[in-house]
Amino acid sequence: ESKIINEFNNTKFEANYQAETILDMFRKQVLRFPDKIVVVYKEQQYSYKQLDDITDNLAKHLMSMGVKSEDTVAVLIDRSEFMVIYPLAILKAGAGYMPLDYTFPADRLEYMLEDAKVQIILSEGDKSEKFIPGFTRTVIKKEDIINLPHYHDIELVSPKGENKFVVLYTSGSTGKPKGCVLEHRNMVNFCHWDIDYYKLTEQDRGAAYANFAFDAHMFDIYPFITCGAATYIIPSDMRLDFLALNDYLETNRISVLFLTTLLGKQFVETFDNKFLRVLTIGGEKLPSIKPPEYTLINAYGPTECTILATVHKIQHEDDCLNIGKPIYNCHCYVVDNNMQLLPVGVVGELCIGGAGVGRGYLNRPELTEEKFVMWRGERVYRTGDHVKWLSNGEIEFVGRIDGQIKLRGLRIELGEVENKISQYKGITACTATVKEIGGTQHLCAYYVSNEDIDVEDLKKMLAVELTSFMIPDVYTRLDKLPFTSNGKVNKKALPEPMLSEEDVVEPRDEREKVLFDIISELVGSKNFGVTSDLFTVGLTSLMA
């Protein structure tokens, strides 16, 4: 026990994360490098001074409209430099920001906005009218920002370390998503660790690849803008075109990159990138992978604990289940069902304490109390993940305890999926699980019905309330669900599903062949062609 507490968790790093904010860290770089480029999107470039000025004035505009400390302001945009501009301005106004993905169903977005009591959305074009028609409060569009007056008489506020930084919604078991609140001090600690661990300098260039609505987007932005480096925003149309992506990375000499596990594995195995010095991958179990010439990091961490909690440098092909050691000021404990500390080598639940542990869930005090608990005088987050300590002080990932799973880097509550499927007319019972097909994991639905079910119509119904990555790829009708002796669905006894076959048009040139090979590995099937609707064979826009 002493070894686990005092040696394995000896992660103390003297950073003033309790009092400092991300804005403090950013402003230091504005003074150091006022004319240095900090954000790049296509032909648009902003220096540290330009980014500081535009976000100062937008922040004052928000304050003039009543935005104050602990408010939540939503952001609804496509990928662009405004992934940096809007959040910084909101933070400078003293509020926290809530990134939205406009591909989510309108009902889901409107629920999130109501739950977070959002009064103002920062957006662009007609996105708010098109994707959240039920939102009747204030929308500020990027097209209007250039004409804002200069607010010389308004003084910016100074957020504190314990103030709200961001609200991120994740899948919830009750059928409704839950908003996870992180604070400035959480992100400050993360950035200090990231800058030190990756040895970031003003010479580095990071690529912002992650989906803006999920926590990894912060990994792509804040460490770079708080150390004098630059972040390059990857355009939406490039995110699944790996040939174009690698060309972009090499042309712009990107040195640091994060990709979700399967995409990262595919990238490593497809390209010999000459300019990357480190690639971090994470989000789900890592299959066997041969390390590239540059550094490859396998990372682990729940949203509730600020992006990452542990990291491990991949040394050899069979190193894939090792998720490494805790980051600065992060503490990892492996416990049994009674919350008793377990020794090295024994599998138990991973609980995480320390500087990364967030505030909890918005408006969900019971759930917050259940998942964020006091343990030996420390507030820890119960991850629901089974792990074990290795003798060298690193952690090996084993799997999920409950019905929450990670698929393609995104968390899904199976209960939420099952709840929606069971509402379809004619379905009397159902379950959902993840099954491996052709070497790749797929979300699969099994149902019992008293009549024939139109699967395409079922998918359309699910798409109204569930995000695309939560809609099963495969549907199997059963006479009855298998049960264990204690009355629970026996998911291990479910039959192996089959992806449906179709007539295919073979790749016609080298570019199509490379893309076909990438996508076939991601979806675990070659039963499609270059003219197929890839969403029907398991590819989603959020695989990344």
N, C-alpha and C positions, 0 to 999 in steps of 0.2 A: 504493500500500500504506500509506503513511504517513497518508493522508487517512482510509482505512478504520479503521486502528488508533487513531489519535489524535483524529480529529474525529468520525467516525460513532459511535465507541464511547466517546466522552467522557461517561460516565454516572455518574461517581463521586459518591456522596452520603454525607456523613458521618453515618452512623447506627451505633450500637453493636450491630449485628446479630449480631456474633460472640459477644458475651457475654450480651446481653439475651435474655429469653424472652417469649413471648406472655403468660405469667402476670405478668411484671413490668409489661408495658404495661397489662394489664387492671387490676391492683391500683392503679396510679396513678389510673385513672378512678374506682375505688371511693372513694378518698380525696377526689377532686375533686367527685364527684356521687353521694354515697351513696344519696340518696333518688330519684334520677332513674330513670325506666323504661328498661330496657336490652333486655328480651325480651318480645315480645307474641305470644301464640298464642290466637286466638279471644278468650275472656273472661279468659284467664290473663295476668297481668302480673307481672313481677319487676323490682324495683329493683336497682341495682348492688350494694347491701349485701345484699339478700336472695339474689341469685345467688351472691355471694361466700360467704355463710354456708352455704347448702345444699350447695354444691360442696366447701367445706372439710370438712364433716362426712362427706360421701360419700367423699371422698378418704381420710380417716382410716380409714373402714370398709374401704376397699379395701386400705390398708396393713396393717390388722389381719388381713387374709386372706392376706397374703404378697405383695401386688403391690409391685413394686420397679422401679427404673430399668431402662429398655430392655425391659421386658415389653410385650406387646401385649394390650390388652383390647378385645374386640369390642363393637359396639353394634348391636342389632337392634330397631328401633322403626319405628312409623309417624311421619309428620311431626307434630312438636309442639315445645313448648319444650325437650323433652329432647334435641333436636338440639344444644342449647347446653349444657345442664346436664351430660349424661353426658360429653362430651369434656373439658370443663373439669375435672371431678372426676378423670378418668383422668390428665390432664396434671398436676394437683396432686399425685397419688400418685407422680409420677415416670415413669409409663409413657407409651406412645403408644397412640392409639386406632385402631380399624379399623371404619369404618362399613360395614354390610351392607345389602343390598337384599333384603327377604324375598320379592320376586317372582322372584329367581334360583332355578334348580333346586336342590333339596336337595343333590345330589351335588356341585355346584359350590361351594356354601356350605361344605359339610363339608370339601372339599379345601382351601379357603382357611383355614379354622380350624385344620386340621392343619398346613398349611404354615407358618402364622404362630405355631404352638405356643400357641394361645390356651387359657388355663385358665379364664377368667371372661368371661361375656357379660352386659352390662347390657341388659335387655329390658323387656317389658311383657306383661301378660295371658298368653295361651297361645301367643305367637308362636314361642318357641323350640321347644316341643313340636310345634307344627304344621308349622313350616317347616324345622327342622333336627333331626329326631327322632333322628339318630345321635349328637348331641352329649350326652355323659354327664357332663361336668364341671359347674362351678358356674354357675348363672344367678341374677342379682339382678334383681328386677322393681321397676318404679317404684312399684307399689302398696305395697311393703314399706319404701320409703325414709322415709316419714313416721314410722315406728316405730323407726328406728335409734336406738341409744343415743348419747349425746354423748361423744365421745372426747377428753376434756380432757387426757389423759396422753400422747397421741400428737402428735408434732411433725411438721408437713409438711416434705417434702424440698424442695430447691431445684434443679430441673433446670438443666442447662447448655445453652448455645446449640447444642452438637453432639449433644445427646440427641434420641432419636426423638420425633417429633411425631405422625405419622400414617402408616398403611400403607394404600395405595389399590391395589386390584387392577384390572388392565387386561387386555385380551385378549392371549393369547400364541400365537405361531406353532406351538408344539409340540402344541397341543391343550389345554394347561393355562394358566389365567390366571397372571399374574406380579404379585407384590406390590412396588409402588414405595414406597420409604421416604423421607420428607421429615423434616427436622430443624427444631427451634425457630428456628435462625438463618435458615433459608430463609423461614419465615413472617414472622419479624420484619422482614426486609428488604422483603418484599412489602407488609406493612401500612404501614410507613413511606412507601413509594412511593405506595400507594393513597390514604392519607390526604392526602398532599401533592398528588398529581396531580388528584384529584377535589375537592380543597379541602373535605374533610369536616370538619364541626364537630359540637358536641353538639346542634345544631338539626336535623341530618339524620336521616332515617328510611329505612332500607334494607329491601327485601323479600327474604326468603330463599325463592327459587323453585326453585333447582337441585336435582336429585336428590341425596339425602344420601350415596349411595355413590360419587359422583364428585367430582373435585377442585373443581369450581365451587362446591360448598356452602361451602367455606372463604372464597371471595370474598364470599359473602352474609352471613357471620357476623363473622369476626375483625377486619376493618378497622373495623367499627362499634363493637364492644365494646371496642376499644382506643383510641377517641378521644372517648368520652363520648356517642356517638350511640345509636340503638336499631335493633334488627332485628326485623322482623315476619315470622313464619313463615307462609308460604302453605299452607293446608290441602290435603291430597291431592285432595279432590273439586273443588277450584277450579283446579287447574293446567292443565286443558285446556278450561275454561269461560271463554273470554276475556271475555265480557260481565261475568260475575261478578268476574273478576280485575280488570278495569279499574275497575269500581265500587269494589272493595276498595281499590285503589291510590289512587283519588281521595278516598274517604271517610276514609282514614287518612293522607292527604297524604304519600304515599311520594315521596321525592325522588330516590332512586338505585336503579337496577334493572339486573340482568343477565339476559339471555335467550339461548338458543342461536340460531344464525343465522336459520334459517327461521322460527322462532316470533317472533323479534324483528322480522324484516321484515314478517310478517303483522300484528303488533301496531302497528307504525308506520303501516302502510297502512290499518288499520281504525279506529283510535281517535285522537282529538285530545286526548290527556291533558293536563290543565291544571296538574298539580302536579309532574310529573317535571322535573328539571333536567338529568339525564343518564341515558341508556340505553346500556349496553355490550352488544354482541353478539359471539359468537365460537363456534368449534367446527367450522366448515367454510367452504368458499368462499362469499363473499357475492355474491349476484346484484345486479344494478343496483337501486339504491334511492334514492328522493328523501329527502334529510334533512328531519326534522321541525323544529318550532320549538325543541325542546330539543336539547341536545348528543347526538350519536350517535357512539359509539366502536366501531370495528372492532378486535377484540383477537385475538391469536394466542399460543398457548403450549402446550407439551406438559406432561402431568402431572409428568414427571421434572424439570421446571424450575420447579415451583411456580406453577401456575395460568396465569400470563401472562408472556410474555417481551417482546412488542412491542405497541404500541397506536397507532392512527391515528384522528384526528377526521375523520369523513366530511364533506366540504365540498360535493360535488356528486354527481350520479347515477352518473357513470362512474368514481367513486373506489373501486370496490368491491374490487379486487384488492390494494390497498395495505394492508399490515398494519403499516406505520408504523416507529417507531424503538424501540430497546431501552429498557426501563425502568431505574430506578436500579440501579447496580452489576451490570448485565447486559451481556454482550458477545456480539455476533453476528458470525459469520464465514461467508462463502460460499466453499466449497472444491471442488476437483475430486476425481476418484476417487483421486488420490494425496495428498489432504489438502493440496494447494497452494492458497494464497489466490488467489481470483479477483478481477479488477477490476470496477469499476462496469459494469453492463449485461450481464454474462455469467452465465448460469444455472448454478448448482451446488447442492451440498447445504448446508443451513443447519446450522451447529454453534453451540451456545450455551454460553457460559461465565459465570462470575460467581457472585453470591451466591444465585441461585435454584436452582442445580444441586443436585439431591438426592443422597442417599447412594448410591442404586443399587437393585438388585432383591434382595429377600429370598431367601436360599438359592440364588441363581443367579449364582455368581461368574464363570462363563464369559460369560454374557450381559452382566453388568455391565461386564466388561473390554472386551467388544466395542462397547458403546454409549457408555460413559463413558471417554474416552481422554485421555491427556496430549498436549497440542498446544502447542508453543512455551512449555513451562513452565506451562501452565494446563490444569486439568481441564475438558473440554468434553463436552457431550452431543451425539451425532450424531442429528439429528431424523429423518433419512430423508425430509425435505421438500426439494423443489426450489424455489429462490427466486432473486432477483437484486436487487442494489443499484440504486436509482435515484440520479440525480445529486444529489438534495437530501438524501441520507443516510437515506432511507426504504427499506423493503423491499417488493418485490412478490412475492406468492405465486404459484407456477406449478403445483405438484401434488406427489403422492406419488412416491417413487422405487420402492418395493417393493410387496409385496402388502398392506401395512397401509393401510387407508383410514379416513376419518372420514365417518360418515353420521349425519345428525341430531344432530351434535355429539358422537357417541360413537365411540371407536376400535374397529375390528374388524380382526382378523387373518384375511384371506381363507383362509389355510392351515388355520386351526382349523375354519372352516366347511366347507371342502372335505373335510377329514379325517373329519368326522362324517357328511357326506352319503355318502361313499364306503363307509361301513360298513353302509349299508342293503342288504338282500338284493335281488339282481338288478341293482344299479347297478355297472357295470364301469369307468366313468370319469366324472369330473365336474370342473367348475370353477365358480367364483363370481366375480362382478364387479359393479360398479355401473353401471347404465344409466339414462339420463334418459328418463322416460316422462311426457309431458304437462307438461314443464318442471320436473319434480321428480325427484330421484335415488332409485332403488330398488335394494335388494340383490337380485340375480337369480342363480338357479342354472341351470346347463346340465348335462345328464347323458346318458350313453349307457347303455342297459340292454338285457338280453336278454329282458325280459318287461315287461308293463305295470306301471307303478308307481302305487300308491295315494298320491297326493301328500299327502292329509290325514293318512294314517298315517305318512308320512315326516316331516311337520311335528311330529306327536306324539312321534316318536322324538327329533327334534332338541331338542324342548322339555325333554326330561329332562336334557340336559347343557349346552345353550346358553341364554343369556339371550334374551329376546324380540327385542331389536334385532339379534341375530345370525342370526335365522332368516329366510331369503330370503322376499321377497314374491311372487316369480314363479318358476315352474319350467318349463324348456323342454327337451323330449327331442330329442336329435340322433342321427343315424346314426353320426357320429364327431365328435370335437373337432378344430377346425382348429389346425394347428401352424405355427410359424415355421420358417425354414430351420435354426435352431440347436436345434430340438427342443423349444422351449417352446410352451405353449398360446398361440395368437394371439388374444388377447381382443378385439382390434380387428375381427377377422373374424367374431365371434359375431353371429348374427342379432338384430335388434331384438325384444325381448319384447313381449308384449301382456298387459295386465291383463284378466282375464276379466270379461265383462259379466254382469249379473244384473237381474232385475226390481227396479225401484226404487219406493219410496214417496216422493213429492216432499215437500219441506218444507211444513208446514201453517200456520205462522205466522211472524212476523218473527224471533222468537228462533231458531227452527229454521233459518230461512234464513241468518241471520248465522253460526251454528255450522256449517251445511252449507258455506257459502262458505269459511270458515276451514279446515275439514278437507279440502275438495276441493283447495285450493291446496297444503296440506301433502303430500297423497298423490299429487297430480298427476293426478287422475282425478275424473270426475263419475259414474262407473258404479257408483253405490251410492245407497242411500236412507236415510231417517232411521231405518229399522228394521234396517239392515244391521249385521252384525258388522264393525266398522271395522278390526279386526286383520287380517281377510282381504283388505283393500284397501290395506294398507301402513301403517296408523297403529299406533304402539306407545305404550305408557305412558311410554316413555323418550325419545320424540321431544324432550321438554323437557330 
